[in-house]
Amino acid sequence: MSPVAVVVVTWNSAAVLPGFLAALPDGMAGLDWRLVVADNDSADDTVEVLRALAPDTTVVQTGRNAGYAAGINAALDAAGEWDGGYGTVLVCNPDIRMRQGCAKRLVDRLDGEVGIAVPLLYEEGREAPLYSLRRESTVARALGEAIIGNRRAGRFPRLSELVTDPAAYAGPTRPDWATGALMALSADCLAACGPWDESFFLYSEETEYCLRARDLGYRTQLEPTAQAVHLGGESRVSPRLWTLLTLNRVRLYGRRHGALATGCFRAAVFLREASRAALGREASRAAAAALLRPGALRAPAGA
């Protein structure tokens, strides 16, 4: 049986890598695995930290800030060069801290129908799991989030992408997609879907991949016994990253729907950001302004 390829994309990740690497043996317990890291031209000591703390790691240096999807593809290419190639792949951020046996529980969840397995994610220092499950975008859901907020609207499946029902996180729920901080992908799903979409420089790449997998018959499923801590969250405060997230969300919707529906969706998303900008949220002010720019969605956002 081929080892599990643990695929990580780094960019100036030296500060978070030691904790990731320290938690990795417990998180991967019970599996044969190899670590493959694609580094997107880090300016800090990321590569040196890897070579010092995990010398057996396969390090792929992309030579540029290529984006998350491109980094995954580069790491997958390297993993495919092993003797016999790879079977299951674990895609994870370097700011993930897997708990004991997390990866094996995810891998064991994969089958002919479940192509993507995701864990319960926690924020450091909090007991309640993060809301990591999502529904596919619709105009009604975008309007619901704009009018009453995504957390409140999340209790009503027709009114929000965000899944907030605690019961959904207590069992093997199958959402339309899930946040991509940690995902196990079956070999069959990988072969059917092909490369990750590199036109999404950052954000929406995992959404696109999960929806593409679903279109091809492979579902995303939560495995609540698999648990990990996620240290991330920069997009909540950075106007640049929040704008990128917002534009890519609309771009992805436009790929899957016609011009009229996309225009309505864009307007609903603008309403959400404009209403929050009026309350003083700087990130939403930047996103709303970007949504009004002609041609903002034509070129790959962030490229």
Disulfide bonds with the S-S distance in Angstrom:
none
